[in-house]
Amino acid sequence: MRQTLSVAIITRNEEANLERTLNSVEWADQIVIVDSGSSDRTREIAHRFQAGFFVEEWRGFAAQKNSALDKCAGDWILSLDADEALSDRLAKEIWDLLQREPEYDGYSFPRRNLFLGRWIRFGGFYPDRKLRLFRRGAAEFEARPVHETLHFEGKTGRLTGDLMHYAYPTLACYIEHMDRYSTLSAPMAAGGGKCRSLLSFLFYAVLNPIATFLYHYIVRLGFLDGREGLLLHAYHSVYVSWKYAKCWEIVRR
């Protein structure tokens, strides 16, 4: 007996991405979108694909995503970000999988990241495997301010098709994203007792970013992604420095 599939997405002003995402999953039995107050065409695009559209006050990434999961009625749930889309190969794999009783309780698949128009292949950014497909009730997002992860219970299988992540079309977009995420991550670092001494600050805010760049750009071959790879890893190391500098600000206060 075929298993039913619900797709869960959270949005806010995603008209540039949402149509591409919904096109890739329009065959799903149910699409649930939890929106936090879009002022663009996000609602219009969602309605065109007959998605369930719920407007809720922003409570953080994990809470918003869990709210979307709670509204899903399918046997299985596929959790996507609004700037992600299934490749044709991954969509076929999921469709074929759900034609029978799947062997596992959840499935991971590789994610391919687009940066400044280039698909990143090295530096640890691929395969970037994510667990996003699971039986309803088998997973929920852990309550964290940022980098929310799924708490999953059950056996995990692996699919091979790519999840396409249309992440950072411009350098300004990437820098703004890193600035925002470093602000959200800093309190977690401060709660862990980091940057309380001068030596700790030097390690986390100075040496750690340098080591991060060298590891991903040299050891993990990030240089093979050309100029885009250089910029990606350079600014990612800056993000690490920002996070711990902001952590120090919190500790100092």
ZAMARGU-4260 file (C-alpha; in steps of 0.2 Angstrom, whole numbers, plus 5000, padded with zeros to 4 digits):
<rodrens>
0) 5000/5000/5000 | 5007/5017/4995 | 5013/5028/5009 | 5007/5046/5010 | 5019/5061/5010
5) 5017/5078/5018 | 5030/5092/5015 | 5033/5105/5029 | 5041/5122/5025 | 5043/5138/5034
10) 5043/5155/5025 | 5045/5173/5026 | 5046/5183/5010 | 5052/5169/5000 | 5044/5173/4983
15) 5061/5172/4975 | 5063/5153/4980 | 5046/5146/4984 | 5039/5142/4967 | 5055/5132/4963
20) 5053/5122/4979 | 5035/5118/4977 | 5037/5113/4959 | 5049/5100/4965 | 5036/5092/4977
25) 5020/5096/4969 | 5016/5077/4968 | 5016/5076/4987 | 4999/5072/4996 | 5000/5087/5007
30) 5010/5103/5008 | 5011/5113/5024 | 5018/5131/5025 | 5020/5140/5041 | 5023/5159/5037
35) 5029/5172/5049 | 5022/5187/5041 | 5027/5188/5022 | 5024/5205/5014 | 5028/5199/4996
40) 5020/5186/4985 | 5024/5171/4996 | 5005/5167/5000 | 5000/5169/4982 | 5013/5156/4976
45) 5008/5144/4990 | 4989/5145/4986 | 4993/5142/4967 | 5001/5125/4973 | 4986/5122/4984
50) 4997/5122/5000 | 4990/5124/5017 | 4996/5141/5022 | 4997/5146/5041 | 5002/5163/5047
55) 5010/5162/5064 | 5021/5174/5075 | 5040/5171/5074 | 5045/5160/5088 | 5062/5154/5082
60) 5068/5141/5069 | 5064/5126/5079 | 5047/5131/5085 | 5041/5136/5068 | 5047/5120/5060
65) 5039/5110/5074 | 5023/5119/5071 | 5024/5114/5053 | 5027/5096/5057 | 5012/5096/5069
70) 5001/5101/5055 | 5006/5086/5043 | 4994/5072/5041 | 5004/5060/5030 | 5012/5044/5034
75) 5029/5052/5030 | 5036/5070/5032 | 5048/5079/5021 | 5055/5094/5029 | 5062/5107/5017
80) 5069/5125/5018 | 5061/5137/5006 | 5077/5139/4997 | 5079/5120/4994 | 5072/5109/4980
85) 5072/5091/4976 | 5083/5085/4961 | 5073/5075/4948 | 5083/5060/4954 | 5079/5062/4973
90) 5061/5066/4969 | 5060/5049/4960 | 5069/5040/4974 | 5057/5046/4986 | 5042/5042/4975
95) 5048/5025/4972 | 5052/5022/4991 | 5034/5027/4996 | 5026/5015/4984 | 5029/5001/4997
100) 5032/5000/5016 | 5050/5008/5018 | 5063/4998/5027 | 5069/5012/5038 | 5061/5025/5049
105) 5070/5040/5041 | 5081/5044/5026 | 5096/5055/5023 | 5102/5062/5006 | 5116/5073/5000
110) 5114/5092/4999 | 5122/5102/4985 | 5125/5120/4990 | 5125/5135/4977 | 5136/5149/4981
115) 5138/5165/4970 | 5131/5154/4955 | 5143/5140/4958 | 5139/5122/4964 | 5151/5119/4978
120) 5159/5102/4977 | 5174/5103/4990 | 5179/5110/5007 | 5167/5099/5017 | 5151/5107/5008
125) 5147/5092/4999 | 5139/5079/5001 | 5133/5089/5017 | 5121/5074/5020 | 5104/5079/5029
130) 5091/5068/5037 | 5074/5076/5031 | 5063/5062/5027 | 5055/5052/5041 | 5040/5044/5048
135) 5027/5056/5055 | 5030/5056/5074 | 5048/5050/5073 | 5057/5066/5074 | 5056/5084/5080
140) 5068/5099/5079 | 5078/5103/5095 | 5075/5120/5103 | 5090/5130/5098 | 5092/5148/5092
145) 5101/5143/5076 | 5107/5128/5067 | 5092/5118/5073 | 5094/5099/5071 | 5082/5085/5071
150) 5080/5074/5086 | 5076/5057/5078 | 5073/5040/5084 | 5073/5025/5073 | 5083/5016/5060
155) 5091/5027/5046 | 5093/5023/5027 | 5102/5033/5014 | 5096/5040/4997 | 5108/5045/4983
160) 5099/5060/4974 | 5104/5077/4978 | 5094/5090/4988 | 5098/5107/4979 | 5101/5121/4991
165) 5100/5138/4982 | 5108/5147/4996 | 5118/5163/4993 | 5115/5171/4976 | 5126/5187/4981
170) 5141/5190/4993 | 5130/5203/5002 | 5117/5190/5005 | 5130/5178/5012 | 5138/5191/5023
175) 5121/5197/5030 | 5117/5179/5034 | 5133/5176/5043 | 5131/5192/5053 | 5114/5186/5058
180) 5119/5168/5062 | 5134/5174/5072 | 5123/5185/5083 | 5111/5170/5086 | 5125/5158/5090
185) 5135/5169/5102 | 5123/5166/5117 | 5126/5148/5115 | 5144/5150/5115 | 5144/5161/5130
190) 5133/5149/5139 | 5147/5136/5136 | 5159/5147/5146 | 5170/5152/5130 | 5180/5168/5129
195) 5180/5172/5148 | 5199/5174/5148 | 5211/5182/5136 | 5219/5165/5131 | 5201/5158/5128
200) 5197/5174/5117 | 5213/5172/5107 | 5210/5154/5104 | 5191/5155/5099 | 5191/5172/5090
205) 5208/5172/5082 | 5217/5155/5080 | 5201/5145/5078 | 5195/5155/5062 | 5212/5154/5055
210) 5213/5135/5058 | 5195/5133/5051 | 5200/5142/5035 | 5216/5131/5032 | 5207/5115/5036
215) 5193/5118/5024 | 5202/5127/5010 | 5218/5117/5010 | 5215/5100/5018 | 5198/5097/5012
220) 5202/5104/4995 | 5191/5120/4995 | 5203/5128/4983 | 5197/5117/4969 | 5180/5127/4969
225) 5190/5142/4962 | 5186/5160/4967 | 5169/5155/4974 | 5178/5143/4985 | 5190/5156/4991
230) 5177/5168/4996 | 5166/5155/5004 | 5179/5148/5016 | 5187/5166/5019 | 5170/5173/5025
235) 5165/5157/5034 | 5181/5159/5045 | 5176/5177/5047 | 5159/5171/5054 | 5168/5160/5066
240) 5178/5175/5072 | 5162/5186/5073 | 5153/5173/5083 | 5166/5172/5097 | 5169/5191/5097
245) 5150/5193/5100 | 5152/5179/5113 | 5165/5190/5122 | 5154/5205/5121 | 5140/5195/5130
250) 5152/5189/5143 | 5159/5206/5146 | 5142/5213/5150
</rodrens>
